[in-house]
């Protein structure tokens, strides 16, 4: 979706199979944990104009948001989430905008 909209991006994922398959498909992805500042530095967070997060687990998403905010207080962060049970926690952790998946997928 980001590519179709003309955005350059790099994905970070902890699933080695997903990373391998995405790389084979030519997608820009690295293996790593987005909750670690070293990984965020390595993928160029300092040069980002915005970030987009999609993590099924809200606890993991919160950790990612906090890691980004430690390094970049100014960058907008869009979070797409499957689990809307903790929507109020995501903005407190640093999300600029939160989009529940069920809302996003409706016409």
N, C-alpha and C positions, 0 to 999 in steps of 0.2 A: 504494500500500500504506500509506504513512504517513497519508494522509488518512482511509482506512478505519479506521485505529486511533486517530483523533482527534488526530493531531499536526499542528500548524502547521509549515510548512516553506518553504524557498526553495531552489531548485536553482541551481547554477552550472554553465555548460557553455561550451566553446569552439567547439562546432559551431553555426554560425549557422543552418543549416537546422533542426536539432533545437530550437534556442531559438525560432525563428519558429513552428514547428509546435506546440510546447508552449504558447506564448503564445496562439496561435489557439484552442487547446483549453481555454484558461483556467487553465493551470497556472502557478504562481508560479516563474518562472525568469528568470535574468539571464545575459547574455553576459559571460564573463570567465574569468580563470584563477584557480582556487581556491588556487593556490600563492603568490598575492600578498596580502600583508596588507591592502593598500588595498581590495581586493575583499571580503575577509572582514569588514573594518570596515564597508564600505558595506552589506552584507547583514545586519548586526546580530549578528555573532559574539558580542559582549560580552553580549548578552541570551539567548543559547542555553543551554538546559539539557543538551543533548546534540547530537552531530553524527553523521551517517551518511555514509559515503563509498562510492561505487561507481565505481571507475575500472578499466578493463580492463588498463591498463599499470601494473605494480607500481612502476616508477620514478616515474611521475607521481603515483601514490598516496602514495608516500613523501614527495615534495615537498609535497603538500597537507597531510599529517599534520604535517610539521615547521612549516609556516606556521601551522597552527592552534595548535600547541604553543607557538610563540613568543608568541602573543597570549593564549592560555588554557591554562594548565597543568592546570586543574581539571576541564575539561569531558570527559565520557565520549565516546569516539569509537569507533563501530562501523564496521568496514570489511568490505564484501562484495567478494570478488575472484574473477575468472575464472581467474587464473594463480596456482596454488599453489606455483610453483617458488621463491618468495621469501617464504614465510609467516613465517619467523623475522625478517625485516627489518621487517615492519610494526609489531609491538609495540615494537621498538627505536626506531622513528621516532615513536611516540606512540599507536598504536592500543591501545584498551582491550580490544577484542574483535575477532577476525578470523574471518569466516565464509566458507569457500570455497564458491563457487556450487554446485558439484556436491553438497556436503553439504546446503546449504540447500534444494535442489530435490528431495531425496529425501523420501518420505513418512515 
